[in-house]
């Protein structure tokens, strides 16, 4: 049931609308069916009462010898009439539909003796009166809802009206069978109306929900490209107001990042001057051991300042995106490591194109490869395609990382003790810079220890890049 329920606003709205149409139409048809049947019975009862009383009035003025033949001749389609000396109905049992005809007869002729009986089912092909043999009459239909014919299988009314002097006007009146609610013509009209309503409503819902899709795409793009074009402030008033607020938020974020980069750049620039003076003064230290330690500390400080500045600027955000062959990039990085005298292997699939910031992505992968080579003798690169992403594996044969530390190592300036200690070099910014650059591409980095030993860094990158269409919202 969860899978059948639509996940999108468009599908859910259409489904709820369709269910509402079905329920409302079913309720309307049930009410219509009941009212229609009552109306047809009332109309037919009025016509039948007028017809019966007209025949009875005629028989009142007819001599006794001629009444039997005249009654037969006055029979009408759907109304079988016979004059007899005994009533067809021994006692009045006006229930169900018989009440309608009885009320009409008593309203039009209150002085006349009336007896009615309702038969739920039974044929009307012949009628036997005590001592009179068979009585026959024409078949057919009379008026709306009161049709019938010879051998009519449905319900019927038996009627006996008293005639002046002596005798009875006996009649059989077939009743209509109830028409099923879901008649084919009703089903056709329902399907037609439902499809037309859903088509018009679907078009309107699509236009109403399209701005939400555009906002969702813009929000996804904002997380990977702060310099994306602003939304067009067009469409209904609510959409224009939301677009304007989104553009202002994006502009404030962009200014904040730029201000932070300029501030740290100024700090880094101002720090380089005293560092240079300290380096010059260190050269005049006579103790060789002290001089070497001072110069090493100054070099480490300069490296930390430069990497902190790179982290703050987040160059991957501002670098233009362009098509990049991921397979060629990884193959080239493995070749560079081998030329540097290190052991590096690559296993991948070509081609593997995606939109990326080449410099930032390359720097992130280089940081991960260098990190693997620092703590192991060999690095193995592999690239696998998934339906929606690329998976890059960077394996080393080092000591690995405890599970409790695998997220902490991505924090800026965080370095593990023990086998991955300060003696191995680095400032603790490499993994932070790498993850920041990969996340700017909509991906992520995870670390796990290999069963055979060593660490595996898994880089995931979306195979289909996030697209953004700054078309006007309507």
Beta strands, then each sheet from edge to edge (+ up, - down):
strand 1: 79-84
strand 2: 114-119
strand 3: 127-129
strand 4: 133-135
strand 5: 156-162
strand 6: 168-174
strand 7: 322-325
strand 8: 343-347
strand 9: 353-356
strand 10: 378-385
strand 11: 389-396
strand 12: 444-449
strand 13: 455-462
sheet 1: 1+ 6- 5+ 2-
sheet 2: 3+ 4-
sheet 3: 7+ 9-
sheet 4: 8+ 10+ 11- 13+ 12-
end
